[in-house]
Amino acid sequence: MRSPKLAALELRRFGRGKLPRAALAALLLLPLLYGALYLWSFWDPYGRLDRIPVALVNDDKGATAAGRKIEVGDDITEGLHDSDTFEWHEVSSAEAQRGIEDGTYYLSLTMPGDFSERIASSSGSSPETSALQVRTNDANNYIVGQISRTVFSEVRTAASTKTSRSFLDKIFISFSDIHGKTVQAAEGADELNGGLGKAKKGSKDLADGLKEAKKGSGKLSGGLKKLTTGAGDLEDGSRQVADGTQQLADKVNGVADKVGPFLKDNEKSIGDTAQLVADSTTGIRHNLDTLVTTAPLAAKGAHAASDALDGVYRARCTTLPVPDPACPELKKAKEAASDVVKVADDLNTLIDDQDGDLAAMDKNLKTLGKQAQALADRSPHLSEDLDDAVSKINKLNDGASKVAKGAKRLHSGLGTAKSGAADLDDGLGRLKTGATTLDGGLYKLVGGSDKLAGGLHDGAKKIPDYDKHDRDRRTQVMADPVQLASRDLHKAPNYGTGFAPYFIPLSLWVGAMVAYMLIQPLNRRALAAGASAWRIALAGWLPVAAVGVLQTAALMAVLHWAIGLQMVRAAGTVGFLFLVTACFAAIVQWLNARFGAAGRILVLALLMLQLTSAGGTYPVQTSPGFFNAIHPFLPMSYVVEALRRLITGGGLGPVWLACAVLTAFTAGALALTALSAHRKQVWTLDRLHPELSL
């Protein structure tokens, strides 16, 4: 009898009676317990996190920053309630702690009392970091703790980004303020530069005026020096003349009776003396005219120089917002000019005060000169006109006495004027030097202020001035400068889809394992009939393979239409699973055929090895070295990798490799089963009395 017919006969046994049929139905549905129920139980756990009770403790007391009340804790609380993450319960800190201990809450999130205050400190002198306090209890559930770390990391990042944006916005506003103040400073520097330019021109005019005034004061000083010398000579000469005329008058008056002979003897001396007096009066009158003319001019020049310097001082040192660095020197120059004015005024006052005396002196000198000239002219005839001569001599004596007194006063006054003129000349010299220095300093200031204005304008151009749109755009980038550009080439839509390649082969292995608990791995009828080993092996494999196909169809139908598993390559997935169930059936058959009752334990052990080394949950590289070592030698490793490509997409290289590996495992297992069948055709004591029976 052929193997397919033997397989059909084996399956017909399950149609005899209710219990066999129920067993067959249970056998067909058994993979659903492992595949469908497992996947359904955690098909999309992340989509139901809002059912997990979590304690939320908001102890934040708020803070004030830049005159504005901030309550970061309330903002985060509101955002968490609006999210779909966890079932939030606002409780006190003590309630949260008790709830985590007794399992009422899986975890707690606490915002401390100084949460806002620490965040607001970023704009102060002592910035501090704040912290969200998370408390978990792995005794309640370890996975929830792991999920919470990811969720709260996102919450912390969002809070940090919002705080950073607020802080950076203040920085950009400060940039705008600095830009505005720099522009104002540049405009002020322009005004300063203009004012210094005017001051520079004024200082040059002052220096030129003081230069001319210095020349005039030099001439005045020189003239007064000459006048003083002349006045001294005049005083000496007028005193000698007065003494001589007095002696002459005394003699004339005393010896009037003897005048005749005397005059005859002294006609020539009298004429020479009178002529000397006439010439001297003419020189004195000329010097007096020069003094009267020069003194007012000197006073006027001194006043003009002082007024000009005083105007410069007021313009540069009392009206500008920033005093000129040359102000101390200007002040000294102004005070020296004032002293010179006083000296010039004193001299002019002296001239004014003596004007009456000088006029009288000039008149007396004129009269004296006329009289002296007349006497000189008449001296050859004095003896002839004694009475007239005596009278003229007395008048001459009186005039000479007055001239001597006036010359003395004039000499004294000119001495004072000479000293004042010297001081004036010296002061104007210092003023001229100071004005020249001021002009040079102002030249440097003009250059420096021009550079300052240019530098401030250039600086203002380099300082950014952001408007609100620019600030928002820049703070958004700087607060979160690195974005995670994540791209899934073949994204699994949910948790269950990602784990389907792991649980589907698990359920099919269990289905094959249980099937060989109901179906004999080696057909007894074929063994008894002495059929070939290959026919016996196929007769025991085909019924389970057929059941596996039905199990696969039932499992995939439930996963797709009931639970919602979407497959990129649905037909390829189902066809590949037919090969998988055929391979698993062949392997389980051989273990049962070769080892008998112990084979069932080996089947379960092999399942455990495959589950732990297939990389169905975590990458196999994260497992200990033992599992990495056996990973390439077990069929489920290739099944899991191939199903991932068939269900979620990707290259088919691993699928073809898995098909080849599974075909090799199937053929090898059938060959080993045939070898076992050949051995089973010979009865031994071990078969008659097995050591272990299940």
Residue, then its C-alpha position, 0 to 999 in steps of 0.5 A: m500500500r502506498s504512503p498517501k493511502l496509508a496516511a489517509l487511513e491514519l486520518r480516517r481513524f479520527g472520524r470514528g466516534k465523537l472523541p476522535r473527532a473532538a481530538l482532531a478538532a482540538l488538534l487543528l485549533l491548538p496553534l490558535l492558543y499559542g499564536a492567536l491568543y498570545l498575539w491578541s493579548f499584547w497586540d498593541p500595548y502602547g496604544r492602551l497606555d492610557r489605561i495604566p494608572v499613574a500618580l501625578v504630584n504637582d508641588d510646584k509653587g511657581a515663580t516670577a521672572a522678568g515681572r511675569k508669573i510662571e507656573v511650569g508645573d501647571d503647564i506640564t500637568e495640563g499637557l499630560h492630561d491632554s495626552d494619551t499617555f497613561e491614566w493620570h491621577e493628581v494626588s499628594s506626595a504621600e498618596a503617590q508613595r503609598g499607591i506605588e507600594d501597594g500597586t494602586y499606581y504603577l509609577s509616579l511623576t513629581m514636580p518639586g516645589d521649586f521646579s519653576e523657580r529653578i527654571a526661572s533662575s536661568s535668567g538670573s545670576s545663579p542658574e540652576t537645573s530642575a528635575l522631574q522626579v520619577r518613581t517606579n516599582d519593578a515589583n508591580n511591573y518591570i515593563v511599565g518602568q521601562i516604558s515610563r523612562t521613554v515617555f518621561s524622557e520625551v516629557r523632560t525634553a519637551a520641558s527643556t526645549k520650552t525653557s530653552r526657547s524662553f531663555l534664548d528669546k531673552i538673549f535675542i531681545s538683548f541683541s536687539d536692545i544692544h543694537g538700538k543702544t549702539v545706534q544711539a551711541a553712534e549718533g551721539a558720536d556723530e554729534l560729538n564729532g561735529g562739535l569737536g570740529k567746530a571746537k577745532k576751528g574755534s581753537k585755531d581762531l583763538a590760537d591765531g588771535l592770541k598770536e596777534a595779541k602776543k605780538g601787540s603785547g610785545k610791542l606794548s611792553g617794548g614801548l612802555k619800557k622805552l617810555t619808562t626809560g624816557a620818563g626816568d630821564l625826564e624825571d631826572g632832567s626835570r628835577q635838575v631843571a627845577d633845581g637850576t631854575q630855583q637857583l636861578a630864581d633865588k639868585v635873581n630875586g636875591v640879588a636883583d640889584k646885581v642882576g644887570p652885571f650878572l646877566k651880562d656875564n651869564e647871558k650865554s648860559i641862560g640862553d643855553t639852559a632855556q634852549l635845553v628846557a625848550d627841547s626837553t619839553t618837546g620830547i616829553r610831550h611826544n612820549l606822553d602822546t605815545l603812552v596815551t595812544t598805546a595804553p587803551l589799545a593794549a587794554k582792548g586787545a587783552h579784553a578781546a583775547s580774554d573774551a575769545l578764550d572764555g567763549v571757547y572754555r564755555a563751549r567745550c567745558t560747560t555745555l557738552p555732555v562729555p567735557d573736553p579732555a583739554c578743559p584743565e588747560l583751557k581753564k588755566a589759560k582763561e584765568a591767565a587771560s583774566d589776569v592780563v586784562k586786569v593789568a591792562d585795565d590798571l594801566n588804562t585806569l592809570i592813564d585815565d586817572q592821570d589824564g587831567d594831570l597829563a593834560a595839565m602837564d602837557k599844557n605846562l610843558k607847552t608853556l614852559g617850552k614857549q617860555a624857555q624858547a622865548l628866554a633863549d631867544r631873549s637871552p642876548h637881551l636880558s640885561e636890557d630887560l632885567d625886570d622882564a627877565v626877572s619875571k620870566i625867570n620866576k615863571l620859568n622856575d614855577g613851571a619847572s617845579k610843576v614839570a618836575k613833580g609831574a615827571k616824577r608821578l609819570h615815571s612811577g605810573l609808567g613803572t607800574a604799567k611796564s610791570g603789568a605789560a610784562d605780565l600781560d606779554d608773559g600771560l599772552g605767551r602762555l595763552k598762545t602756547g596753551a591755545t596751540t596745544l589745545d588746537g593739536g589736542l582737538y585735532k587728535l580728538v576730531g580724528g579719534s571721535d571720527k574713528l569712534a563714530g565709524g567704529l560704532h556704526d560698523g559695530a551696529k551693523k554687525i550686531p543683529d536686530y531680530d524681529k519676533h518672527d526671526r526670534d521665534r524661528r531661531t529659538q526653535v532651532m537653537a532650543d532643539p538643534v538636532q532632530l531625529a530624522s527617523r525613517d522605517l523602511h518597512k514599519a510594523p504597524n503595531y507590537g503584535t505585527g512585530f512579534a508575529p514572526y516569533f509566535i507563529p512558528l512557535s504555535l506550529w511547532v507545538g501543533a506538530m508536537v501535539a499531533y504526534m501525541l495522537i498520531q504514531p510517528l511510524n505507521r504500525r500497519a506498514l511496519a507489520a507489512g514489512a513495507s520499505a523504510w521510506r514508505i513507512a517514514l512518509a506514511g507517518w509524516l504525511p498525516v501530520a503535514a496535512v494537519g499542519v496545513l489545516q492548522t496553518a490555514a486556521l491560524m492565519a485566517v484568525l490572525h488576519w480577519a479577526i485580529g488584524l494582521q496585515m501581511v505585505r506578501a500574504a500568499g507567500t507567507v501562507g505558502f512558506l508556512f506550509l513548508v515550515t509546518a512540513c519541516f517541523a512535522a518531519i523533525v518532530q517525527w524523527l525525534n519521536a521515531r528515534f527516541g520513543a517516549a524520550g523523544r517527546i521531551l527532546v521535542l520540547a527541549l529543542l523548542m526551548l533552544q529555538l525560542t531562546s536563540a531565534g532572536g524573536t524578541y531581542p537581537v540574538q547578539t544581545s544574548p549570551g554566547f551559547f545562544n549565538a553559537i547555536h543560532p545558525f544551526l536551528p531551523m526556527s532562526y531562519v523561519v523568524e527572519a524569513l517571516r519578517r520579510l514576508i509580513t513587513g516587507g524587505g528583500l527576499g534573500p532570507v526567504w529563499l535561504a530559509c526555504a533551502v534550509l527548511t527543505a534540507f532539514t525536512a529531507g534530512a529528518l525524513a531520511l533519519t526517520a526512514l533509518s529509524a523505521h528500518r531499525k524498528q522492523v527488527w524487534t528487540l527486548d528494548r521494544l518489547h519492554p521499554e525503559l520509559s513509556l508515555 
